[in-house]
């Protein structure tokens, strides 16, 4: 795989695309601030991201997370009705997005995923709903159909 090259235009696009209602990470940098200052931050972040990729290191603060409880359902005073969520640095998420996109582009260009993951994902997405008991009928008699795991595995 060739070296990932970060460009200002791409970073700027990602900054402008941030969702302002999302929570900030442990670094307390809110997406609203990043989006508002995108034009000024893009050149600096581009250099920082490229340096991070070139050296193979990321700032320690990017690896920190703030764990917060998120309410699931039920009674709010019961601790079991909450799940932990790790809030990480939005700046780090932008870099992760760039790396992920570059890797996926490389795999797609070289047709590495074409016959494996993408095909399996498509088969699962197309097959599972069709075989779900609520979506099929047994012998046309209005009885819910049954889905046997081996039928799903046949697609793989």
Residue frames as a rotation matrix with the C-alpha (Angstrom) as fourth column:
UNK 1
0.585 0.811 0.000 0.00
0.811 -0.585 0.000 0.00
0.000 0.000 -1.000 0.00
UNK 2
-0.124 -0.613 0.781 1.28
0.529 -0.706 -0.470 3.43
0.840 0.355 0.412 -0.86
UNK 3
-0.836 -0.244 -0.492 1.89
0.548 -0.435 -0.715 6.06
-0.040 -0.867 0.497 1.80
UNK 4
0.271 0.962 -0.040 -1.24
0.962 -0.271 0.023 7.85
0.011 -0.045 -0.999 2.93
UNK 5
-0.807 -0.497 0.319 -1.08
0.522 -0.853 -0.010 11.48
0.277 0.159 0.948 1.94
UNK 6
-0.005 0.785 -0.620 -3.23
0.875 -0.297 -0.383 13.91
-0.485 -0.544 -0.685 3.90
UNK 7
-0.645 -0.199 0.738 -4.47
0.597 -0.734 0.324 17.01
0.477 0.649 0.592 2.10
UNK 8
-0.959 0.192 -0.206 -5.97
-0.006 -0.744 -0.668 20.21
-0.282 -0.639 0.715 3.45
UNK 9
-0.544 0.795 -0.269 -9.05
-0.728 -0.288 0.622 20.03
0.417 0.534 0.736 1.23
UNK 10
-0.179 0.446 -0.877 -9.99
0.145 0.894 0.424 16.60
0.973 -0.051 -0.225 2.59
UNK 11
-0.708 -0.131 -0.694 -9.44
0.696 0.043 -0.717 17.64
0.124 -0.990 0.061 6.21
UNK 12
-0.920 0.381 -0.091 -11.50
-0.364 -0.918 -0.158 20.79
-0.144 -0.112 0.983 5.65
UNK 13
-0.323 0.828 -0.458 -14.35
-0.520 0.249 0.817 18.74
0.791 0.502 0.350 4.18
UNK 14
-0.247 0.185 -0.951 -14.33
0.594 0.804 0.002 16.42
0.766 -0.565 -0.308 7.21
UNK 15
-0.895 -0.107 -0.433 -14.29
0.420 -0.528 -0.738 19.35
-0.150 -0.842 0.518 9.63
UNK 16
-0.749 0.655 -0.104 -17.23
-0.656 -0.708 0.263 20.99
0.099 0.265 0.959 7.86
UNK 17
-0.186 0.689 -0.700 -19.10
-0.325 0.630 0.706 17.68
0.927 0.358 0.107 7.98
UNK 18
-0.933 -0.203 -0.299 -18.91
0.199 0.402 -0.894 17.30
0.301 -0.893 -0.334 11.76
UNK 19
0.104 0.991 -0.079 -22.21
0.498 0.017 0.867 16.90
0.861 -0.129 -0.492 13.58
UNK 20
-0.425 -0.327 0.844 -22.45
-0.328 -0.813 -0.481 19.72
0.844 -0.481 0.238 16.08
UNK 21
0.491 0.717 0.495 -24.74
-0.738 0.040 0.674 17.85
0.464 -0.696 0.548 18.48
UNK 22
0.517 -0.370 -0.772 -22.14
0.343 0.916 -0.209 15.15
0.784 -0.156 0.600 19.21
UNK 23
0.980 -0.175 -0.091 -20.32
0.045 -0.256 0.966 15.15
-0.192 -0.951 -0.243 22.54
UNK 24
0.414 -0.909 -0.040 -16.68
-0.766 -0.325 -0.554 16.12
0.491 0.260 -0.831 22.89
UNK 25
0.460 -0.347 -0.817 -14.08
0.316 0.924 -0.215 13.60
0.830 -0.159 0.535 23.98
UNK 26
0.518 -0.335 -0.787 -11.67
0.850 0.095 0.519 13.64
-0.099 -0.937 0.334 26.91
UNK 27
-0.577 -0.792 0.203 -9.85
0.814 -0.578 0.058 16.59
0.071 0.198 0.978 25.29
UNK 28
-0.042 0.704 -0.709 -13.02
0.617 -0.540 -0.573 18.73
-0.786 -0.461 -0.412 25.71
UNK 29
-0.862 -0.186 -0.471 -12.79
-0.244 -0.663 0.708 20.03
-0.444 0.726 0.526 22.13
UNK 30
-0.012 0.977 0.215 -16.40
0.059 0.215 -0.975 20.30
-0.998 0.001 -0.061 20.99
UNK 31
-0.306 -0.079 0.949 -17.29
0.887 0.337 0.314 19.61
-0.345 0.938 -0.033 17.33
UNK 32
0.779 0.621 0.080 -19.00
0.616 -0.736 -0.283 23.01
-0.117 0.270 -0.956 17.15
UNK 33
0.540 -0.678 -0.499 -15.62
-0.264 -0.699 0.665 24.68
-0.800 -0.227 -0.556 17.78
UNK 34
-0.421 -0.731 0.537 -13.85
0.271 0.463 0.844 22.49
-0.866 0.501 0.003 15.22
UNK 35
0.055 0.540 0.840 -16.51
0.984 0.114 -0.138 23.19
-0.170 0.834 -0.525 12.62
UNK 36
0.907 0.338 -0.252 -16.56
0.323 -0.941 -0.097 26.95
-0.270 0.006 -0.963 13.26
UNK 37
0.428 -0.837 -0.340 -12.76
-0.581 -0.543 0.606 27.20
-0.692 -0.062 -0.719 13.04
UNK 38
0.676 -0.088 0.732 -12.39
0.384 0.889 -0.248 24.66
-0.629 0.449 0.634 10.22
UNK 39
0.897 -0.320 0.305 -10.71
0.174 -0.378 -0.909 27.04
0.406 0.869 -0.283 7.76
UNK 40
0.452 -0.749 0.485 -8.07
-0.837 -0.544 -0.060 28.03
0.309 -0.379 -0.873 10.31
UNK 41
0.310 -0.291 0.905 -7.59
-0.650 0.630 0.425 24.52
-0.694 -0.720 0.006 11.72
UNK 42
0.972 0.198 0.125 -7.42
-0.058 0.722 -0.690 22.53
-0.226 0.663 0.713 8.47
UNK 43
0.540 -0.827 -0.160 -3.80
-0.386 -0.074 -0.920 23.45
0.748 0.558 -0.359 7.55
UNK 44
-0.182 -0.609 0.772 -2.54
-0.972 -0.007 -0.234 22.77
0.148 -0.793 -0.591 11.08
UNK 45
0.367 0.398 0.841 -4.44
-0.571 0.810 -0.134 19.50
-0.734 -0.431 0.525 11.44
UNK 46
0.956 -0.070 -0.284 -3.26
-0.222 0.462 -0.859 18.40
0.191 0.884 0.426 7.99
UNK 47
0.083 -0.996 0.024 0.37
-0.630 -0.071 -0.773 18.81
0.772 0.049 -0.634 9.08
UNK 48
-0.227 -0.115 0.967 -0.31
-0.944 0.270 -0.190 17.16
-0.239 -0.956 -0.170 12.44
UNK 49
0.730 0.565 0.384 -2.07
-0.433 0.817 -0.381 14.20
-0.529 0.112 0.841 10.83
UNK 50
0.787 -0.485 -0.382 0.71
-0.247 0.319 -0.915 13.72
0.566 0.814 0.131 8.28
UNK 51
-0.202 -0.877 0.436 3.35
-0.822 -0.090 -0.562 13.89
0.532 -0.472 -0.703 11.02
UNK 52
0.094 0.337 0.937 1.41
-0.835 0.539 -0.110 11.35
-0.542 -0.772 0.332 13.04
UNK 53
0.956 0.288 0.062 1.26
-0.198 0.784 -0.588 8.94
-0.218 0.550 0.807 10.09
UNK 54
0.533 -0.821 -0.206 4.91
-0.386 -0.019 -0.922 9.49
0.753 0.571 -0.327 9.16
UNK 55
-0.411 -0.730 0.545 6.17
-0.807 0.013 -0.590 8.83
0.424 -0.683 -0.595 12.69
UNK 56
-0.272 0.397 -0.877 3.59
0.171 0.917 0.362 6.20
0.947 -0.052 -0.317 13.62
UNK 57
-0.766 -0.012 -0.643 2.71
0.643 -0.020 -0.765 8.07
-0.004 -1.000 0.023 16.79
UNK 58
0.111 0.816 0.568 -0.33
0.419 -0.556 0.718 9.92
0.901 0.159 -0.403 18.03
UNK 59
-0.491 -0.235 0.839 -0.57
-0.548 -0.665 -0.507 12.40
0.677 -0.708 0.198 20.88
UNK 60
-0.946 0.063 -0.317 -1.38
0.269 0.697 -0.664 10.69
0.180 -0.714 -0.677 24.17
UNK 61
-0.672 0.726 -0.148 -4.45
-0.379 -0.509 -0.773 12.87
-0.636 -0.463 0.617 24.68
UNK 62
-0.281 0.570 -0.772 -5.98
-0.925 0.054 0.377 11.39
0.257 0.820 0.512 21.54
UNK 63
-0.532 0.010 -0.846 -5.90
-0.043 0.998 0.039 7.93
0.845 0.057 -0.531 23.11
UNK 64
-0.973 0.231 -0.016 -7.71
0.012 -0.020 -1.000 9.03
-0.232 -0.973 0.017 26.27
UNK 65
-0.454 0.890 0.037 -11.43
0.250 0.088 0.964 8.54
0.855 0.447 -0.262 26.63
UNK 66
-0.753 0.398 0.524 -14.12
-0.657 -0.397 -0.642 9.82
-0.048 -0.827 0.560 28.92
UNK 67
-0.787 0.509 -0.349 -16.48
0.397 0.850 0.346 7.02
0.472 0.134 -0.871 29.92
UNK 68
-0.736 0.626 0.258 -20.03
-0.675 -0.648 -0.352 8.19
-0.053 -0.433 0.900 30.53
UNK 69
-0.708 0.563 0.426 -23.22
0.349 0.803 -0.482 6.29
-0.614 -0.192 -0.766 31.35
UNK 70
-0.790 0.538 -0.294 -25.93
-0.555 -0.422 0.717 6.29
0.262 0.730 0.632 28.69
UNK 71
-0.339 0.770 0.541 -29.48
-0.580 0.282 -0.764 5.43
-0.740 -0.573 0.351 29.72
UNK 72
-0.999 0.052 0.002 -30.92
0.037 0.685 0.728 2.37
0.037 0.727 -0.686 27.96
UNK 73
-0.204 0.978 0.041 -34.47
-0.294 -0.101 0.950 1.84
0.934 0.181 0.308 29.24
UNK 74
0.023 0.315 -0.949 -36.40
0.770 0.599 0.218 1.17
0.637 -0.736 -0.229 32.40
UNK 75
0.895 0.316 -0.315 -36.12
0.446 -0.581 0.682 3.03
0.033 -0.750 -0.660 35.66
UNK 76
0.560 -0.683 0.468 -33.54
-0.078 -0.606 -0.791 5.79
0.825 0.407 -0.393 35.63
UNK 77
0.464 -0.389 0.796 -32.47
-0.880 -0.301 0.367 5.21
0.097 -0.871 -0.482 39.25
UNK 78
0.841 -0.166 0.516 -31.31
0.017 0.960 0.280 1.63
-0.541 -0.227 0.810 38.49
UNK 79
0.035 -0.928 -0.370 -27.59
-0.657 -0.301 0.692 1.45
-0.753 0.219 -0.620 37.54
UNK 80
-0.430 -0.193 0.882 -28.23
0.319 0.882 0.348 -1.69
-0.845 0.431 -0.317 35.44
UNK 81
0.564 0.741 0.366 -30.29
0.647 -0.120 -0.753 0.42
-0.514 0.661 -0.547 33.03
UNK 82
0.722 -0.429 -0.543 -27.21
-0.553 -0.829 -0.081 2.30
-0.415 0.358 -0.836 31.84
UNK 83
0.740 -0.583 0.335 -24.42
0.668 0.697 -0.263 1.28
-0.079 0.418 0.905 29.50
UNK 84
0.215 -0.737 -0.641 -20.93
0.200 -0.609 0.768 2.78
-0.956 -0.293 0.016 29.38
UNK 85
0.853 -0.030 0.522 -19.87
0.513 -0.143 -0.846 4.76
0.100 0.989 -0.107 26.32
UNK 86
-0.012 -0.934 -0.357 -16.30
0.747 -0.246 0.618 5.93
-0.665 -0.259 0.700 25.69
UNK 87
0.966 0.258 -0.028 -16.05
0.192 -0.780 -0.596 9.45
-0.176 0.570 -0.803 24.29
UNK 88
0.095 -0.984 0.150 -12.80
0.847 0.159 0.507 9.86
-0.523 0.079 0.849 22.39
UNK 89
-0.373 -0.383 -0.845 -11.12
0.018 -0.914 0.406 12.80
-0.928 0.136 0.348 20.70
UNK 90
0.733 0.679 0.042 -12.97
0.121 -0.070 -0.990 14.04
-0.669 0.731 -0.134 17.62
UNK 91
0.391 -0.685 -0.615 -9.65
-0.889 -0.455 -0.059 15.09
-0.239 0.570 -0.786 16.08
UNK 92
-0.627 -0.620 0.473 -8.40
-0.516 0.784 0.345 11.52
-0.584 -0.028 -0.811 16.44
UNK 93
0.077 0.750 0.657 -11.64
0.288 0.614 -0.735 10.23
-0.954 0.246 -0.169 14.91
UNK 94
0.780 0.140 -0.610 -11.00
-0.466 -0.520 -0.716 12.42
-0.418 0.843 -0.340 11.86
UNK 95
-0.223 -0.935 -0.276 -7.54
-0.960 0.162 0.227 10.88
-0.167 0.316 -0.934 11.45
UNK 96
-0.557 0.084 0.826 -9.00
-0.101 0.981 -0.168 7.40
-0.825 -0.177 -0.537 11.94
UNK 97
0.560 0.826 0.057 -11.58
0.043 0.039 -0.998 8.17
-0.827 0.562 -0.014 9.23
UNK 98
0.493 -0.463 -0.737 -8.83
-0.854 -0.418 -0.309 9.23
-0.165 0.782 -0.601 6.81
UNK 99
-0.610 -0.763 0.211 -6.79
-0.729 0.646 0.227 6.08
-0.310 -0.015 -0.951 7.47
UNK 100
-0.261 0.606 0.751 -9.85
0.092 0.790 -0.606 3.83
-0.961 -0.089 -0.261 7.24
UNK 101
0.738 0.574 -0.355 -10.94
-0.240 -0.268 -0.933 5.42
-0.630 0.774 -0.060 3.95
UNK 102
0.129 -0.789 -0.600 -7.44
-0.989 -0.150 -0.016 5.08
-0.077 0.596 -0.800 2.50
UNK 103
-0.730 -0.376 0.571 -7.24
-0.414 0.908 0.069 1.40
-0.544 -0.186 -0.818 3.46
UNK 104
0.086 0.855 0.512 -10.70
0.197 0.489 -0.850 0.65
-0.977 0.174 -0.126 2.08
UNK 105
0.689 0.091 -0.719 -9.87
-0.606 -0.473 -0.640 2.49
-0.399 0.876 -0.271 -1.17
UNK 106
-0.356 -0.907 -0.226 -6.68
-0.924 0.304 0.233 0.43
-0.143 0.292 -0.946 -1.51
UNK 107
-0.643 0.159 0.750 -8.52
-0.061 0.965 -0.257 -2.83
-0.764 -0.211 -0.610 -0.87
UNK 108
0.462 0.886 0.030 -11.25
0.052 0.007 -0.999 -1.87
-0.885 0.463 -0.043 -3.33
UNK 109
0.452 -0.357 -0.817 -8.80
-0.849 -0.452 -0.273 -0.78
-0.273 0.817 -0.508 -6.06
UNK 110
-0.606 -0.764 -0.220 -6.94
-0.794 0.599 0.108 -4.08
0.049 0.240 -0.969 -5.80
UNK 111
0.186 0.840 -0.510 -10.19
-0.701 0.477 0.530 -6.05
0.688 0.259 0.678 -5.58
UNK 112
-0.830 -0.542 -0.129 -9.07
-0.264 0.586 -0.766 -7.64
0.491 -0.602 -0.630 -2.33
UNK 113
-0.750 0.590 0.299 -12.48
-0.313 0.082 -0.946 -7.42
-0.583 -0.803 0.123 -0.66
UNK 114
-0.377 0.670 -0.640 -14.57
-0.916 -0.169 0.364 -8.05
0.136 0.723 0.677 -3.73
UNK 115
-0.076 0.346 -0.935 -14.81
-0.333 0.875 0.351 -11.80
0.940 0.338 0.049 -3.27
UNK 116
-0.662 -0.199 -0.722 -14.69
0.525 0.564 -0.637 -11.97
0.534 -0.801 -0.269 0.51
UNK 117
-0.795 0.290 -0.532 -16.10
0.423 -0.364 -0.830 -9.42
-0.435 -0.885 0.167 2.95
UNK 118
-0.700 0.554 -0.451 -18.21
-0.650 -0.756 0.081 -7.38
-0.296 0.349 0.889 0.56
UNK 119
-0.486 0.525 -0.699 -19.83
-0.400 0.578 0.711 -10.48
0.777 0.625 -0.071 -0.94
UNK 120
-0.643 0.222 -0.733 -20.47
0.640 0.681 -0.356 -12.02
0.421 -0.698 -0.580 2.49
UNK 121
-0.831 0.340 -0.441 -21.94
0.091 -0.699 -0.710 -8.79
-0.549 -0.630 0.549 3.80
UNK 122
-0.600 0.622 -0.503 -24.21
-0.794 -0.387 0.469 -8.54
0.097 0.681 0.726 0.76
UNK 123
-0.498 0.407 -0.766 -25.38
0.029 0.890 0.455 -12.16
0.867 0.204 -0.455 1.11
UNK 124
-0.734 0.202 -0.648 -26.10
0.679 0.206 -0.705 -11.68
-0.009 -0.957 -0.288 4.80
UNK 125
-0.791 0.427 -0.439 -27.94
-0.269 -0.886 -0.378 -8.41
-0.550 -0.181 0.815 4.19
UNK 126
-0.485 0.608 -0.628 -30.00
-0.815 -0.056 0.576 -9.92
0.315 0.792 0.523 1.36
UNK 127
-0.463 0.234 -0.855 -30.62
0.019 0.967 0.254 -13.35
0.886 0.102 -0.452 2.90
UNK 128
-0.943 -0.005 -0.333 -31.26
0.327 0.180 -0.928 -12.76
0.065 -0.984 -0.168 6.59
UNK 129
-0.653 0.752 -0.089 -34.44
-0.612 -0.593 -0.523 -10.66
-0.446 -0.287 0.848 6.27
UNK 130
-0.207 0.577 -0.790 -35.92
-0.821 0.337 0.461 -13.09
0.532 0.744 0.404 3.75
UNK 131
-0.307 0.008 -0.952 -35.47
0.170 0.984 -0.047 -16.02
0.936 -0.176 -0.304 6.15
UNK 132
-0.940 0.037 0.340 -36.60
-0.333 -0.327 -0.884 -14.21
0.078 -0.944 0.320 9.28
UNK 133
-0.742 0.671 0.006 -39.73
0.643 0.713 -0.281 -15.93
-0.193 -0.205 -0.960 10.68
UNK 134
-0.107 0.739 -0.665 -41.75
0.208 -0.638 -0.742 -12.70
-0.972 -0.218 -0.085 10.46
UNK 135
-0.162 -0.048 -0.986 -40.93
-0.763 -0.627 0.155 -12.31
-0.626 0.777 0.065 6.78
UNK 136
-0.801 -0.111 -0.589 -41.63
-0.510 0.642 0.573 -15.78
0.314 0.759 -0.570 5.44
UNK 137
0.227 0.915 0.334 -44.61
-0.957 0.273 -0.096 -18.13
-0.179 -0.298 0.938 5.38
UNK 138
-0.748 -0.458 0.480 -44.46
-0.426 0.886 0.181 -21.88
-0.508 -0.069 -0.858 5.86
UNK 139
-0.779 0.384 0.497 -46.26
0.564 0.775 0.285 -23.85
-0.275 0.502 -0.820 3.15
UNK 140
-0.827 0.437 0.354 -48.40
-0.049 -0.683 0.729 -20.80
0.561 0.585 0.586 2.33
UNK 141
-0.058 0.846 -0.529 -50.75
0.712 0.407 0.572 -21.62
0.699 -0.344 -0.627 5.22
UNK 142
0.498 0.284 0.819 -50.17
-0.161 -0.898 0.409 -18.39
0.852 -0.335 -0.401 7.09
UNK 143
0.910 -0.254 -0.327 -47.94
0.401 0.351 0.846 -20.05
-0.100 -0.901 0.422 9.66
UNK 144
0.661 -0.731 -0.168 -44.66
-0.696 -0.681 0.226 -18.33
-0.280 -0.033 -0.959 10.50
UNK 145
0.722 -0.498 -0.481 -41.72
-0.063 0.646 -0.761 -19.93
0.689 0.579 0.435 8.76
UNK 146
0.851 -0.525 -0.019 -38.69
0.115 0.151 0.982 -21.19
-0.513 -0.838 0.189 10.61
UNK 147
0.681 -0.702 -0.210 -35.17
-0.603 -0.375 -0.704 -20.13
0.415 0.606 -0.678 9.81
UNK 148
0.888 -0.457 -0.042 -32.54
0.424 0.780 0.460 -22.83
-0.177 -0.427 0.887 10.18
UNK 149
0.504 -0.747 -0.434 -28.99
-0.326 -0.630 0.705 -21.52
-0.800 -0.214 -0.560 10.74
UNK 150
-0.295 -0.671 0.680 -27.61
0.425 0.546 0.722 -23.81
-0.856 0.502 0.124 8.03
UNK 151
0.473 0.519 0.712 -29.79
0.872 -0.162 -0.462 -22.04
-0.125 0.839 -0.529 5.44
UNK 152
0.956 -0.179 -0.232 -28.08
-0.171 -0.984 0.054 -18.76
-0.238 -0.012 -0.971 6.24
UNK 153
0.156 -0.973 0.168 -24.65
-0.258 0.124 0.958 -20.39
-0.953 -0.193 -0.231 6.18
UNK 154
0.280 -0.012 0.960 -25.27
0.765 0.607 -0.216 -21.70
-0.580 0.795 0.179 2.65
UNK 155
0.972 0.134 0.196 -24.83
0.225 -0.776 -0.589 -18.15
0.073 0.616 -0.784 1.37
UNK 156
0.562 -0.826 0.046 -21.27
-0.757 -0.490 0.433 -18.11
-0.335 -0.277 -0.900 2.65
